[in-house]
Amino acid sequence: SGHKLEHRRFNLNIRKNFFTQKVTEHWNRLPRETVKSPSLETFKTHLDVFL
């Protein structure tokens, strides 16, 4: 999918707490229809169903 985020591993512990490090694996697990939602409301609805 064109909306996958790259998850990198870092040796520094401080980097592990960055938002981008915490969410990439979760984002990449989302179904395509959730990621490509045309609006925030649709995204939230798809997300609720997924979770």
C-alpha positions as CSV (number, residue, x, y, z in Angstrom):
1,S,0.0,0.0,0.0
2,G,1.2,3.5,-0.7
3,H,0.4,4.7,2.8
4,K,2.7,2.4,4.8
5,L,5.1,4.1,7.2
6,E,8.7,3.1,7.5
7,H,9.5,1.8,11.0
8,R,13.2,2.2,11.9
9,R,15.0,0.8,14.9
10,F,17.3,3.1,16.8
11,N,19.8,2.3,19.5
12,L,19.0,5.5,21.5
13,N,16.4,4.9,24.2
14,I,15.1,8.5,23.9
15,R,14.1,7.8,20.2
16,K,11.8,5.0,21.3
17,N,9.5,7.5,22.9
18,F,8.9,9.5,19.8
19,F,5.4,9.5,18.5
20,T,6.5,8.3,15.0
21,Q,8.2,5.3,16.5
22,K,5.2,4.3,18.6
23,V,2.5,4.5,15.9
24,T,4.1,3.2,12.7
25,E,3.5,-0.5,13.4
26,H,-0.1,0.2,14.4
27,W,-0.7,2.4,11.4
28,N,0.7,-0.2,9.0
29,R,-1.7,-2.8,10.4
30,L,-4.8,-0.8,9.6
31,P,-6.9,-2.0,6.7
32,R,-6.6,-0.1,3.4
33,E,-10.2,1.2,3.5
34,T,-9.4,2.8,6.9
35,V,-6.3,4.5,5.8
36,K,-7.8,5.8,2.6
37,S,-11.0,7.1,4.3
38,P,-12.2,10.2,2.5
39,S,-13.0,12.1,5.7
40,L,-12.1,12.2,9.4
41,E,-15.5,10.9,10.4
42,T,-15.2,7.9,8.0
43,F,-11.7,7.2,9.3
44,K,-13.0,7.2,12.9
45,T,-15.9,4.9,12.0
46,H,-13.5,2.5,10.3
47,L,-11.1,2.7,13.1
48,D,-13.8,1.9,15.7
49,V,-14.8,-1.2,13.7
50,F,-11.1,-2.3,13.4
51,L,-10.4,-1.9,17.1
